[in-house]
Amino acid sequence: MVPPRDRAPSGAGPEVPLSQHVARAPSFRCGAGGAAADMAIRYPMAVGLNKGYKVTKNVSKPRHCRRRGRLTKHTKFVRDMIREVCGFAPYERRAMELLKVSKDKRALKFIKKRVGTHIRAKRKREELSNVLAAMRKAAAKKD
């Protein structure tokens, strides 16, 4: 049996009153609402939602991963050039034939089998239907 201790463990240190605590930067682990937490008046307190010393936030440069995948002028130019030179793939031509005869669902299933995922298939079907609409518009303008 272990005898009870009379004093605190050696690593605990002396008891410090709240007025002498070192203020820390605010912790965002609590999941407090962003707007509500920013609007509240902040005091240099050791406890509470807005604990910590009043500081001005660093303005950080937007991260590269936030704009990754966005279409640039150069990328758009290159894709349009390739489309103009090479035309459509055989599966895209077949899907366009299905779309011409209003078989949208069948076209989606067909494209999904070729490109792999449902989201990509929907995007490809939308792209091909826009191309068909543009071709119809150009034909109407020509006449």
C-alpha positions as CSV (number, residue, x, y, z in Angstrom):
1,M,0.0,0.0,0.0
2,V,1.3,3.5,-1.0
3,P,1.2,6.1,1.7
4,P,-0.8,9.3,0.8
5,R,1.3,12.3,-0.2
6,D,1.4,15.4,2.0
7,R,2.5,17.8,-0.8
8,A,2.1,18.2,-4.6
9,P,4.4,16.2,-6.9
10,S,7.8,17.8,-7.5
11,G,7.0,18.7,-11.2
12,A,3.8,20.6,-10.5
13,G,5.4,23.8,-9.3
14,P,3.9,26.4,-6.9
15,E,0.3,27.6,-7.3
16,V,0.1,30.9,-9.3
17,P,-2.8,33.3,-9.1
18,L,-4.7,34.1,-12.3
19,S,-3.4,37.6,-12.5
20,Q,0.2,36.4,-12.9
21,H,-0.5,33.7,-15.5
22,V,1.3,34.0,-18.8
23,A,-1.2,34.8,-21.6
24,R,-1.2,32.5,-24.6
25,A,-2.4,32.9,-28.1
26,P,-6.1,32.0,-28.5
27,S,-6.9,28.4,-29.0
28,F,-9.2,27.4,-31.9
29,R,-9.9,23.9,-30.8
30,C,-13.3,24.7,-29.2
31,G,-15.0,25.1,-32.6
32,A,-16.4,28.5,-31.7
33,G,-18.2,30.3,-34.5
34,G,-15.8,32.3,-36.6
35,A,-17.8,35.5,-36.9
36,A,-19.0,35.4,-33.3
37,A,-15.5,34.8,-31.9
38,D,-14.0,37.6,-34.0
39,M,-16.7,40.1,-33.0
40,A,-16.4,39.5,-29.2
41,I,-14.3,41.9,-27.3
42,R,-11.0,40.3,-26.4
43,Y,-9.4,40.8,-23.0
44,P,-6.0,39.4,-21.9
45,M,-7.5,36.6,-19.8
46,A,-6.2,33.1,-19.1
47,V,-9.5,31.3,-19.5
48,G,-12.6,31.4,-21.8
49,L,-13.3,31.4,-25.5
50,N,-11.2,34.4,-26.2
51,K,-8.3,33.7,-23.9
52,G,-4.9,35.0,-24.7
53,Y,-3.2,38.3,-25.4
54,K,-4.6,40.8,-27.9
55,V,-2.5,40.5,-31.1
56,T,-2.8,41.6,-34.7
57,K,-3.2,38.6,-37.0
58,N,-0.5,38.0,-39.6
59,V,-1.8,38.4,-43.2
60,S,-0.5,35.3,-45.0
61,K,-0.1,34.9,-48.7
62,P,-2.8,32.7,-50.2
63,R,-1.5,29.2,-50.5
64,H,-0.9,27.6,-53.9
65,C,-3.1,24.6,-53.1
66,R,-6.1,27.0,-53.0
67,R,-5.8,27.9,-56.7
68,R,-4.7,24.5,-58.0
69,G,-6.8,23.2,-60.8
70,R,-8.2,26.6,-61.8
71,L,-8.2,27.2,-65.6
72,T,-5.6,29.6,-66.7
73,K,-5.5,31.5,-70.0
74,H,-2.6,29.5,-71.3
75,T,-4.2,26.1,-70.4
76,K,-7.4,27.1,-72.0
77,F,-5.6,28.2,-75.2
78,V,-3.6,24.9,-75.3
79,R,-6.7,22.7,-74.8
80,D,-8.6,24.6,-77.5
81,M,-5.7,24.3,-79.9
82,I,-5.5,20.5,-79.3
83,R,-9.3,20.2,-79.8
84,E,-9.1,22.1,-83.0
85,V,-6.2,20.0,-84.4
86,C,-7.1,16.5,-83.1
87,G,-10.9,16.7,-83.0
88,F,-12.9,14.4,-80.7
89,A,-12.0,10.9,-79.5
90,P,-14.1,8.1,-80.9
91,Y,-16.0,7.6,-77.6
92,E,-16.8,11.3,-77.6
93,R,-18.2,11.1,-81.1
94,R,-20.4,8.2,-80.1
95,A,-21.6,10.0,-77.0
96,M,-22.4,13.0,-79.1
97,E,-24.5,10.8,-81.4
98,L,-26.4,9.5,-78.4
99,L,-27.0,13.1,-77.2
100,K,-28.3,14.1,-80.6
101,V,-31.0,11.5,-80.4
102,S,-31.8,12.6,-76.8
103,K,-30.4,9.5,-75.0
104,D,-28.8,11.5,-72.2
105,K,-28.9,8.8,-69.6
106,R,-27.5,6.2,-72.0
107,A,-24.8,8.7,-73.0
108,L,-23.9,9.2,-69.3
109,K,-23.6,5.5,-68.7
110,F,-21.5,5.1,-71.8
111,I,-19.2,7.9,-70.8
112,K,-18.9,6.7,-67.2
113,K,-17.7,3.4,-68.4
114,R,-15.0,5.1,-70.5
115,V,-13.8,7.8,-68.1
116,G,-14.2,6.0,-64.8
117,T,-16.2,8.1,-62.4
118,H,-19.7,9.5,-62.3
119,I,-18.6,13.1,-61.6
120,R,-16.2,13.1,-64.6
121,A,-18.8,11.5,-66.8
122,K,-21.4,14.2,-65.9
123,R,-18.8,16.9,-66.6
124,K,-17.9,15.3,-70.0
125,R,-21.6,14.9,-71.0
126,E,-22.1,18.6,-70.1
127,E,-19.1,19.6,-72.2
128,L,-20.3,17.6,-75.2
129,S,-23.8,18.9,-75.0
130,N,-22.4,22.4,-75.0
131,V,-20.4,21.6,-78.1
132,L,-23.5,20.3,-79.8
133,A,-25.4,23.4,-78.8
134,A,-22.6,25.6,-80.2
135,M,-22.6,23.6,-83.4
136,R,-26.4,24.0,-83.8
137,K,-26.1,27.7,-83.1
138,A,-23.3,28.1,-85.7
139,A,-25.4,26.2,-88.3
140,A,-28.5,28.4,-87.6
141,K,-26.3,31.5,-88.0
142,K,-24.9,30.2,-91.3
143,D,-28.4,29.7,-92.8
